[in-house]
Amino acid sequence: MNKKLFETPFWPPLYGLIVLSNLLAANPDTSTWETIYEEKFTDIEEGELPEDFFILDGDFEVITKEGNKCLKLSGKPVGEHGFLYGPRISSNSFEVSFSCLGGVKSRRHSVFAGSLGGMRGLTFRSNPVSKKLSFAFAEEMQSEIPVPNWSSNNWIKIHLKVTTVGEMLKCKISVLAKDSFQQLIQKGEFLMKDRVRSGRCALWGFSYAEKEMYWDDLEIQVLR
């Protein structure tokens, strides 16, 4: 990941759904989207991991939390912990989504980050100082989207949608309420000259709050 871009502490994710979309001139038919990967951890034994996971660093395991299986990252030691998952994405149009839960201790918050198209692809991470969601591509800053209504200690769902249009990538970010995932809270957009590379998806957790972090409902779709 881009150490320079992400060298400061970061704010926890928004209590809502973050949608990153590169819109076509005419919206594609949703019936053409196909799920190529889905992991809800229901068939994974506690203490184990899915076979497709590649742990970059950190103490990850599947547990049962409030009657539901999910992936857990230990809160200690604090560090840059992450994993690769799913198939290598080669499509120019794809959607990646997952649920996550962090924590807070004093002024320290859990931070979630990720990458699409390999570890040097399109990366995203939250910033606690400026309350913005930062995006970078191939270690080059792309945009910072202001998201003022952050919260920890609540499950959120993050949804990232990318589709290519000509020579540019127009990315629209929308923040939706957690209860219905329909009420718009915040939005923004930015342009990219380069397309997202082919590669596996990566997710990271930074347990600055020294509390356990959780993931669930991992899904990848591609446009056929």
Secondary structure, DSSP 8 states (H G I E B T S, - for coil): --TTTT-S-----BSEEEEEEE--SS---GGGEEEEEEE-STTS-TT---TT-EEEES-EEEEEETTEEEEEE-S-S-S-EEEEEEEEE--SSEEEEEEEE--EETTEEEEEEEEESSTTSEEEEEETTTTEEEEEETTEEEEEEE---B-SSS-EEEEEEE--BTTBEEEEEEEEETTTS-SEEEEEEEEESS---SEEEEEEEEETTSS-EEEEEEEEEEE-
